[in-house]
């Protein structure tokens, strides 16, 4: 993911940062409904054998 950001234009992320931020917040809020509990914490999405923690995607949003 970091390489994609490194090789892309910075203006794209400046222009899309608001939309990416809102999408990330919606992903965090929907954990209450769609999240999977792993090791006592319900902060993961599970897609088959693939798991994802949406807070990591918000670290990439430029504010």
C-alpha positions, 0 to 999 in steps of 0.5 A: 500500500505504501508503494502505491502512495509513493508512486502516485501524484500527491494532488490526488490524495490532497483532492480526495482526502475528504472522501477517503476520510469519510469512507474510513470513518464509516468503516470504523462505525460499521464495525459495531454491526459487521465486525468480527471478534478476534481475541476479545476485540471486535475491531476486525473485518473478516473476508474468508481467510483475509482479515483487515483492521480498518484503523490502519487504512486511516493512518494513510489519510493526509489531514 
